[in-house]
Amino acid sequence: MENKKKPFDDIKRYLIIATYTVVLYLLLTNLNTVKNFILELSGLLNPVLLGIAIAYVLNILMKLYEERIFAPLNRRNYPVWNRFRRPVSLMLTYITTFVVFILLAWFILPQLFESLSMLMNSIPSSMESVKVWIEGLIKQVPLESEALERIAFNWNEIMQKVGEWMVNIIPYVLTFTKNFTSSFINVIMGLMLSAYLLLSKENIIRSCKKLLYAFLPKEKADKTVEVSTITNKAFSGFIAGQLTEALILGCLCFIGMTLFSFPYALLISVIVGVTSVIPIFGAYIGTIPSAFIILMIDPPKAFWFIIFILVLQQIEGNLIYPKVVGNSIGLSGVWVLMALLIGGSLFGLMGMLLGIPAFAVLYTLLRTITNKRLKQRKIHIE
């Protein structure tokens, strides 16, 4: 009986391997198609995905309330408190988030709008100042008259292109406003779904485990739970660390710009802080529009601003980032850079944001498997 069953098991195993090989080959040779399918599917499931993302981020703050701030009440084990601990923690989480956004809107948005208004009003005179400054630099360089005329002609053409760009950008602003308005309902639905997910996260996790152990062998189900735990730890640690690092960098940028009397300190600090959510390259990305804004007001200070950001980024990258983010994901700088480049080339901005924690998960799994196999073979490598 066993001999008759063994050939059938071998054929079944070979068919499974062949199927996996074909599917993997099709995925690797059609990455663009797979990426477009994922993007279309995410567009259809936008409210659900948004709700899951909001719940995942807010869960970090809710756990802070539930497990640390309310730790003294938890140790006393009051039955009434145990019943209302989750709703109270959830309510405080939403209140804290709402208050933070209100404070940002109350203190920052008026100054941002004022800065933007002053910037738009000063663009004509600023462009003329930049022109005078550049022409002054050109006069200090010994050039022939034909070369000077060519440079002047090119400068006028540049000025014309800048004016056309300022006019053409208006439709994009209107499109952004329209998309922002149409997505408001999705945000409301996502917030409602996130509240349900946070209130019932244990029940949802328990249901997922029941499905795993009901339809998968126990070993595979255990491995899936282990991988999910590693993934959750990597992503939650990365999100918390990256947001904290962005806040610290934005505050340091504002303090430094205020001390050195750079213009539009608050506006530029917000730009640098928001773009620094993108690991490693974020602050440099925010430097480009920020330097352009300062260039319109005070060209020499634009140069010193770039030097200031380079120094600040070195301090942040060598002192702050390893402490805040690096320790939470367990990756060295080389692997972080590689994950960032690969993720960005495959999935753009989203790949840059999620590539590092995803790579941290793969790195942890590979390290665990490698150490396990070395232990089985009784091999010790210094």
Residue pairs with C-beta under 8 A, 6 or more apart in sequence:
27 34
31 346
35 346
35 347
42 49
46 183
46 186
47 186
47 189
47 190
47 193
48 190
48 193
50 186
50 187
50 189
50 190
50 193
51 189
51 190
51 191
51 192
51 193
51 194
51 197
52 193
52 194
52 197
53 190
54 190
54 191
54 193
54 194
55 193
55 194
55 195
55 197
55 198
55 201
56 235
56 236
56 239
57 239
58 93
58 94
58 97
58 194
58 198
59 198
59 201
59 236
60 236
60 239
60 240
61 93
61 96
61 97
62 89
62 90
62 93
62 198
65 88
65 89
65 92
65 93
66 74
66 85
66 86
66 89
67 74
70 85
70 88
70 89
73 81
73 85
74 81
74 85
86 198
86 199
87 199
90 195
90 198
90 199
93 198
94 195
108 266
108 270
111 266
111 267
112 266
112 267
112 270
115 264
115 266
115 267
116 267
119 264
119 293
119 296
119 297
122 296
122 297
123 166
123 296
126 296
126 297
127 159
127 162
127 296
129 299
130 295
130 296
130 299
131 155
131 159
133 299
133 300
134 155
134 299
135 152
135 155
138 148
138 151
143 151
197 204
209 221
209 225
212 221
212 224
212 225
213 221
216 224
227 361
227 365
230 361
230 364
230 365
231 357
231 361
234 329
234 357
234 358
234 360
234 361
234 364
235 354
235 357
235 361
237 328
237 329
237 357
238 325
238 328
238 329
238 356
238 357
238 360
239 357
240 328
241 324
241 325
241 328
241 329
242 277
242 279
242 325
243 277
244 324
245 276
245 316
245 320
245 321
245 324
245 325
246 273
246 274
246 276
246 277
246 282
247 273
248 316
248 320
248 324
249 272
249 273
249 276
249 283
249 312
249 316
249 320
250 269
250 270
250 272
250 273
250 274
250 276
251 269
251 273
252 312
252 315
252 316
253 268
253 269
253 272
253 273
253 309
253 312
254 265
254 266
254 269
256 308
256 312
257 265
257 268
257 269
257 305
257 308
258 265
260 304
260 308
262 268
262 294
262 301
262 304
262 305
262 308
263 293
263 294
263 297
263 298
263 301
264 293
264 294
264 297
267 293
268 286
268 290
268 293
268 294
268 305
271 286
271 289
271 290
272 283
272 286
272 287
272 290
272 309
273 286
274 286
275 282
275 283
275 285
275 286
276 282
276 283
276 286
276 316
277 353
278 285
278 349
278 352
278 353
279 325
279 336
279 340
279 352
279 353
279 356
280 317
280 336
280 337
280 340
281 340
281 352
283 309
283 312
283 313
283 316
284 309
284 313
287 305
287 306
287 309
290 305
290 309
291 302
291 305
291 306
292 302
294 301
294 302
294 305
295 302
322 333
326 332
326 333
326 336
329 336
329 356
329 357
329 360
330 360
330 363
330 364
331 339
331 356
331 359
331 360
331 363
335 359
335 363
336 356
336 359
338 359
339 355
339 356
339 358
339 359
339 360
340 352
340 355
340 356
342 351
342 355
342 359
343 351
343 352
343 353
343 354
343 355
343 356
343 358
343 359
344 351
344 352
344 355
345 351
347 354
347 355
374 380
374 381
